[in-house]
């Protein structure tokens, strides 16, 4: 890990997020890496494609 990379706070470095039904998803903050760089380009707010349970679809 470089000095400009930080462990992702959303997934706590695992690269996965879990909902209340224990479904696992790739972290949308770090892209599944587990780390976020200070120099990564931050995406503008984008509308995600979701199902009826508000789970992100790719």
ROLO-185725 format. One record per atom (N, C-alpha, C): y, x, z; residue number from 1. Coordinates in pm, whole numbers. Layout:
<recs>
(rec (Y; X; Z); NUM)
...
</recs>
This chain:
<recs>
(rec (-118; 85; 0); 1)
(rec (0; 0; 0); 1)
(rec (123; 89; 0); 1)
(rec (212; 66; -95); 2)
(rec (334; 143; -104); 2)
(rec (438; 95; -4); 2)
(rec (546; 172; 5); 3)
(rec (650; 137; 101); 3)
(rec (728; 12; 59); 3)
(rec (717; -28; -68); 4)
(rec (787; -147; -115); 4)
(rec (697; -270; -118); 4)
(rec (575; -260; -68); 5)
(rec (485; -374; -68); 5)
(rec (462; -422; 74); 5)
(rec (454; -552; 89); 6)
(rec (434; -614; 219); 6)
(rec (319; -713; 210); 6)
(rec (244; -725; 317); 7)
(rec (135; -822; 321); 7)
(rec (193; -962; 305); 7)
(rec (131; -1041; 222); 8)
(rec (178; -1177; 194); 8)
(rec (169; -1261; 321); 8)
(rec (279; -1324; 358); 9)
(rec (282; -1408; 478); 9)
(rec (213; -1542; 456); 9)
(rec (209; -1588; 332); 10)
(rec (149; -1718; 304); 10)
(rec (-3; -1715; 322); 10)
(rec (-68; -1609; 272); 11)
(rec (-215; -1602; 280); 11)
(rec (-263; -1497; 379); 11)
(rec (-171; -1432; 448); 12)
(rec (-201; -1327; 546); 12)
(rec (-282; -1213; 487); 12)
(rec (-258; -1183; 359); 13)
(rec (-322; -1070; 294); 13)
(rec (-458; -1097; 233); 13)
(rec (-508; -1219; 244); 14)
(rec (-642; -1250; 192); 14)
(rec (-640; -1284; 43); 14)
(rec (-526; -1329; -8); 15)
(rec (-517; -1370; -148); 15)
(rec (-560; -1514; -171); 15)
(rec (-602; -1583; -64); 16)
(rec (-647; -1721; -77); 16)
(rec (-573; -1811; 20); 16)
(rec (-548; -1933; -22); 17)
(rec (-493; -2036; 65); 17)
(rec (-600; -2141; 86); 17)
(rec (-594; -2212; 199); 18)
(rec (-692; -2315; 228); 18)
(rec (-619; -2441; 272); 18)
(rec (-663; -2556; 219); 19)
(rec (-600; -2681; 261); 19)
(rec (-674; -2739; 381); 19)
(rec (-633; -2855; 426); 20)
(rec (-692; -2915; 546); 20)
(rec (-836; -2961; 526); 20)
(rec (-880; -2972; 401); 21)
(rec (-1019; -3007; 373); 21)
(rec (-1105; -2883; 347); 21)
(rec (-1047; -2766; 374); 22)
(rec (-1111; -2635; 361); 22)
(rec (-1144; -2598; 216); 22)
(rec (-1066; -2649; 121); 23)
(rec (-1075; -2604; -18); 23)
(rec (-995; -2475; -28); 23)
(rec (-1048; -2375; -95); 24)
(rec (-979; -2246; -110); 24)
(rec (-915; -2238; -248); 24)
(rec (-794; -2183; -250); 25)
(rec (-718; -2167; -373); 25)
(rec (-657; -2028; -379); 25)
(rec (-636; -1978; -500); 26)
(rec (-565; -1852; -517); 26)
(rec (-423; -1870; -466); 26)
(rec (-375; -1776; -388); 27)
(rec (-240; -1784; -332); 27)
(rec (-137; -1784; -444); 27)
(rec (-48; -1881; -441); 28)
(rec (55; -1893; -545); 28)
(rec (175; -1804; -516); 28)
(rec (184; -1749; -395); 29)
(rec (297; -1662; -360); 29)
(rec (272; -1521; -412); 29)
(rec (154; -1466; -384); 30)
(rec (124; -1327; -425); 30)
(rec (37; -1321; -549); 30)
(rec (-9; -1434; -598); 31)
(rec (-95; -1436; -715); 31)
(rec (-237; -1389; -687); 31)
(rec (-278; -1389; -562); 32)
(rec (-413; -1348; -525); 32)
(rec (-427; -1203; -487); 32)
(rec (-317; -1127; -491); 33)
(rec (-322; -984; -457); 33)
(rec (-330; -961; -307); 33)
(rec (-266; -1047; -230); 34)
(rec (-258; -1027; -87); 34)
(rec (-134; -951; -45); 34)
(rec (-60; -897; -143); 35)
(rec (61; -821; -114); 35)
(rec (173; -865; -205); 35)
(rec (294; -860; -154); 36)
(rec (413; -897; -230); 36)
(rec (505; -775; -234); 36)
(rec (550; -739; -351); 37)
(rec (637; -624; -368); 37)
(rec (783; -666; -361); 37)
(rec (866; -578; -307); 38)
(rec (1010; -605; -306); 38)
(rec (1066; -612; -447); 38)
(rec (999; -544; -540); 39)
(rec (1052; -534; -675); 39)
(rec (988; -631; -773); 39)
(rec (892; -712; -728); 40)
(rec (832; -811; -817); 40)
(rec (938; -911; -858); 40)
(rec (931; -952; -982); 41)
(rec (1025; -1055; -1026); 41)
(rec (985; -1186; -962); 41)
(rec (1080; -1249; -900); 42)
(rec (1052; -1376; -835); 42)
(rec (1066; -1486; -937); 42)
(rec (965; -1571; -942); 43)
(rec (968; -1681; -1037); 43)
(rec (1071; -1784; -994); 43)
(rec (1134; -1842; -1091); 44)
(rec (1223; -1953; -1063); 44)
(rec (1138; -2069; -1016); 44)
(rec (1201; -2164; -952); 45)
(rec (1127; -2282; -909); 45)
(rec (1066; -2348; -1032); 45)
(rec (935; -2366; -1027); 46)
(rec (869; -2430; -1139); 46)
(rec (788; -2547; -1086); 46)
(rec (771; -2645; -1168); 47)
(rec (695; -2762; -1129); 47)
(rec (548; -2734; -1157); 47)
(rec (465; -2747; -1055); 48)
(rec (323; -2722; -1069); 48)
(rec (250; -2850; -1111); 48)
(rec (143; -2831; -1187); 49)
(rec (58; -2942; -1224); 49)
(rec (-36; -2970; -1107); 49)
(rec (-31; -3089; -1051); 50)
(rec (-112; -3121; -933); 50)
(rec (-195; -3246; -958); 50)
(rec (-305; -3260; -880); 51)
(rec (-386; -3382; -889); 51)
(rec (-335; -3485; -790); 51)
(rec (-407; -3595; -774); 52)
(rec (-361; -3705; -687); 52)
(rec (-356; -3665; -540); 52)
(rec (-423; -3556; -503); 53)
(rec (-420; -3506; -365); 53)
(rec (-322; -3391; -348); 53)
(rec (-235; -3370; -446); 54)
(rec (-135; -3263; -447); 54)
(rec (-195; -3124; -443); 54)
(rec (-316; -3107; -499); 55)
(rec (-376; -2974; -513); 55)
(rec (-331; -2917; -646); 55)
(rec (-294; -2792; -646); 56)
(rec (-242; -2728; -767); 56)
(rec (-355; -2710; -869); 56)
(rec (-329; -2752; -992); 57)
(rec (-422; -2735; -1102); 57)
(rec (-369; -2626; -1194); 57)
(rec (-458; -2542; -1243); 58)
(rec (-418; -2436; -1338); 58)
(rec (-480; -2458; -1471); 58)
</recs>
